[in-house]
Amino acid sequence: MLPNQSIEPQEIEAITDGCVNARRDYILGLWAGSQMGLCGDDLQLYVRDVIYTDRITPGAGPMIKKVARDFSKCGVALANNQISAAFQNAERTARIEMLVTD
């Protein structure tokens, strides 16, 4: 984008939110996959699955349900409120990371 082009605040907000959400989903996917004992390629595939899930059905509720179902299948005993806390932490971390500049 050229410096003399104006960008509407709504456009900036939409772009930023998209980046924060993608980073949040990545962080959540890494955390959840690690809780299930995934590593290497399996962990990366799981992270992609988490990111894809948010693209299909965005929001905290569907993401928490997805992770809870996956935990249940793998025998990981974490309550929804613990998953919700991890989701909130992932979002907070993603927002902080977006503020960091070189």
Secondary structure, DSSP 8 states (H G I E B T S, - for coil): --TTS---HHHHHHHHHHHHHHHHHHHHHHHHHHHTT--HHHHHHHHHHHHHHHHHS-SHHHHHHHHHHHHHHHT----HHHHHHHHHHHHHHHHHHHH---
